[in-house]
């Protein structure tokens, strides 16, 4: 039967807001520990894990009560070893707290990212940042929207008509350093970090001084993959380039960005779990052909197990 996506969206928005309350409570608890405890590091790490797990449990429980036949892939249950294969069945794909490092520091770019995949393609996305009360939503084929505190949904992008980027020199580009090295392995190892840094340098560097330099308007690092997608959809960023995202980082964002006229490249392999080329490519000229490019080089679940 056809899925009633608008009613699923309504349910997932209410759930994301509920999760947002728990994220805010967690952040407060962490800031208190940071302020009061000598052994702050261990305690705040424990608290982060605790809130990551609590938010995911809240969300997965409510989703499975409401949609008992749908599959569920979540960051926390995945890292705890629950790794269902991706099928053509409707599958929720959730990062309970995206921007974990920001969450620890109280840097207010943290969100829950809640997506729905059908036939291995993302079709619905909700990204909610409880710190700023910004809610981004999208349904494939029906547009994407930003709702701010007490406001009406605003159709994305917020700019009247996104123009093709005439040149990188006019682009504000998000890049990311990748996530926690201890928990996730290789993001910060010497080889990837030096490849990334030199790509960042070439992106931002003046060609007169940096071989291969492109000199973007500037680079940003927001610290949340999902919010990078949302910011491109909104029009605040022109490009988001990252190597090595997980499906729950990008699922909701893909729908929201594409519905706003964005172009996502490299996302397919996230959902089909094929091995991606582990080397790091340059940002290429084809960035200039489209409007808002997000280049996501991704690793899929099968790779996470190696
Ligand atoms: C991470 C953040 C980070 C990005 C990583 C993600 P997490 O997610 O979005 O900005 O660079 O690729 O895995 O660990 O905060 O949920």
Boltz pocket constraint, residues with backbone or C-beta under 6 A from the ligand:
constraints:
  - pocket:
      binder: B
      contacts: [[A, 75], [A, 95], [A, 97], [A, 98], [A, 99], [A, 100], [A, 101], [A, 176], [A, 177], [A, 178], [A, 179], [A, 180], [A, 222], [A, 223], [A, 224], [A, 225], [A, 226], [A, 242], [A, 243], [A, 244], [A, 245], [A, 246], [A, 249]]
      max_distance: 6.0
